[in-house]
Amino acid sequence: MDIATLLGVLAAFGLVAVAIIQGVGLAAFLDLPSLFIVVGGTLGVVLMNYPLGNVLATFQAVLKTVIHRRTDVQVMKNRLVELSQRVRRDGLLSIQDEVDSITDPYLKKALEMVVDGMELAAIENILHNELDNLDERHQRGVEIFTSMAAYSPAMGLIGTLIGLVAMLQNMSDPSSIGPAMAVALLTTFYGAILANMVFSPVAGKLRTRSREEILYKEFILIGVVSIAGGENPRVLEQRLHSFLSPATRVSSFPQPGGAMSKAGANAGAKAW
């Protein structure tokens, strides 16, 4: 579970709930017809704009975003440098057994192409195309939630207008005006809550996770292209270090005097 997401949800909804309870109470803010108008209307408009498959895939991506497992960049860097050393020493076929045990789909596919002897330009082109397509899919998900953030306040306004029309038709009973007006305004409240506390934050989180995943795969791409080209492992390490913050750059090679990089082996996984 992503801690930042959990803390954000608890803080945002918790504080709003406390403010409501300290005021008129939660019961005054519960109205199912208003909720149906906003939620149902927003989902309906989204389905009018996007294919069902894209919408379902986006909601699945949200689950992966919330239940997020951070990748260890240092471990991947060390593995790529080790593979580079082995290829320089024993040739490309020496990493065949290593490829079979790799669980990362992107790295596995890349190294399989290297071992199969594909041309370096073709490997690089295929890996870049995969990144471009991945980014396009991610941006589609961000776009869907951004659209929902725009639609939900509009649906709230529509619900408010429906409530006002019903209220104005019953002006003969002054005692019903106040409660009817309160119910009419609830749809605007629901629209604002969903837009600013659900849909917009989810779109932002998806955008952040997309950047992290693409950056991680670019990290792998640089390493695989270097391995395929027979580049010196020390040069490869310097290329990979350019992706990391200075405080987390841990060298795999002995430094002058026999010491390891001063960053030490305790550098965390959050290295970007």
N, C-alpha and C positions, 0 to 999 in steps of 0.2 A: 504494500500500500504506500502510495506517495504521501509522505508526511506533510508536505506543504499544502497539498490539496485537502487532506483531512483537517488540518488546522484552519485553513481558510473557510471551509464549510462550517465547522463548528463556531468559528468567530463570527462570520457574517450572519448565518441563520440564528445562531444562539443569541446574539445581541439584539437582533430584530425581534425575536420571540420574547425576550425579557422585557423589551420596551413595550410590546403589545400587552403582555400580561400585567405589567405595572400600570397600564392605562385602563382600557375598557375590557380587556380579557380576550382570549383567543376566539371565543364563540362568536364575537361580533365580526370577526374577519373570515369566517367560514361561510361560503356560499357556493354550493355545487353548480348551479346553473352558470354562474359567472366563471367558475373554473373550467367548465366544459367549453364555454365560448372561446376562452383564451387558448387553452391547451389544444382542444380539438381544431379550432380555426387555424392555429399556427401550424400544426402538423399537416392539416389539409392543404394549406397554401404551399408548404414545402414540397409535398408530394405532387402538386401541380407543376412545380418548377424543376424537380429533379426525378430521375428514374428511381423506382422502388429499391433496386439493388444498391444504388449509390447511398441512399438514405440508411438502409440496414447496415451496410458496410461501415458507414460513419459511426453509427451507434456502437458497433462492435469495437471500432478503434478507440472509442472513449473508454471502454472497459480496460483495454490494454494500457491506456494512458494513466488511468487511476491506479491500476495494479502494475506498477512500473518497476522493472528490475534494472538498476543502473549497471552499465557496462564498465568493466575495469580496463581503462585505456593502457595502463602500465603493463598489465598482463599481455594484452594484444601486441604492444610494442615489443616486448621481450620475445614473444613467439615469432613475430615477423623477422626480427634480427637473427634469432636462432635458425630459422629456416634459410635465411640468406647465407649464413655461415655454412650451413650444410650443403647448399647448392653450389657455393663457390668451391667447396672442398671435394664433394663427391658427385656433382652433377645433378640435373633436374630429377632424374628417376629415383634419386635417393630419398625424396620426400613423399613417394607414393603411399607408403604405409601411414605417414602422418596425415595425409589428405583424407584417407578413409576414416580417421578417428575425429575429424573436425566436425563440430556441431553447428557452427555459424554458417548458414546457407550461402551468404554472399562470399565469404572467404573460401568456402569449400568449392563453389562453382568457379571462382577465379583461379584457384590453384589447380583444379582439374584441367582447365584450359591450358595452363602453363605446362603441366606434365604431359598433356597430349601433343605438345609441340606447336601450338597455334602461333601465328605471327604476333609479335608484340603490339603492332598497331591495331590488329583485329581484337585482341584481348582488351586493350584500353578502350576501344570504341564500344564494345559490348558492355563493359562495366559502366561507362559513362551513360549509355542509353538506359541501362537499368536504373541508375540514379535519377535520371531525368524523369522516367516514368513513375518512380516512387514519389518524387517531389510533386508531380502532377496529381497523383492520387491523394496525397496528404493535403494539398491545397484545396482539393475538391471538398474534403471533409471540413476544413476550416471555413470554406465559403458557405457550406450548408448551415453551420452553426452561426455564422455571422448573419446570414439571411434570417434565421429564426430570431436572432436578437433584434432585427429590424421589424419583423412581422408581429411579434408578440405585443409590443405597445400599441400597434395599430389595431390589433384584434381587441385589446383592452378598451380602446376608444370606441370601437364599434359596439362592444357590450355596454359601455356607458350610455351611448346614444339610444340603444334599445331600451335600457332601463329608464331613461329620461322620457322617452315617448310613452312608456307604460305609466309613468308617474303623472305626466301631464293629462293623461286621459282619465285620471282619478282625482282631479283637483277639488272635487266636491267634498272630499273628506280630508280636512287639513291635518288630522292626526296621522294620516298615512304618508304624508309628504316626506317627513324626516327619515323614517326607516327605508322608504323606497329610494330616496336619494343616496343613502348610505350603501345600499345594495348595488345601485348603479355605479358608484365610484369604486366598488371592489374590483370590477373587471380591469379598470385602469391600474389599480394596485397590483393585481396579479400579473398584468403585462409588464409593469416596471420591474417587479421582483424577478420574473423569469428572464427578462432581457439582460438585466444588470448583475444578477447574482447567480445565474445558471448559464445561459447561452453564450454571453460574451466571455466570461472566464473560461468556459470549456474551449471556445475557439482559440483563446490565447494559449491555453495549455497545449492544445493540439499543435499550434504553430511552434511552440518551444520544443516539444518532443520531436517534431519533424526536423527541426534544425539540428538537434543533437544526433538523431539517427543518421541523417545525411552526412554530417561532419564525421561521424564514426566510420561510415562506409567509405568516405573519401580517404580517411586515414588508412584503411585497409587497401584501397585501390593504389595509393602511392607505394605501399609496401610491396604489393604483388607485382606491380610494374617494375619496381626496382629489382626484385628477385628474378623476374623473367629476363631482365636485361643484363643480369650478372653483375650488378653494381656492387661496389665495395660495401660490406656491412656497416662500416663506420659512417660512410656517406649516407646510407639508408637511415641510420639512427638520427643523424642530424636533420634529415628531411622530416622524419616523424616528430622530432622535438619541436619543429616549427609549429606544430598543431597544439602544443602544450604550453601552459603557463610556465615561466622560468622556475618557479618554486617547486614544480613537480617533475622537472626533467632529471630523471635518474639514468645515468649511463650504464650500459651493460658491459662496458669495457673498463679495465683498470685505468685510473687516472695517473698522471705523473706522481711518482713516489709510491705507487702501489695502492693508493686509496681509491675508493669508489666515489661517485659523485656526492657532493656534500648534502644533496637533498635527501639521501638515505633511502632505505628500502621501505620507509613508512609512509611514503607519499600515497595519498588516498586515490580512490577511483575517480573522484571529481577533478579532472585534470585540465579541462578546456579553459 
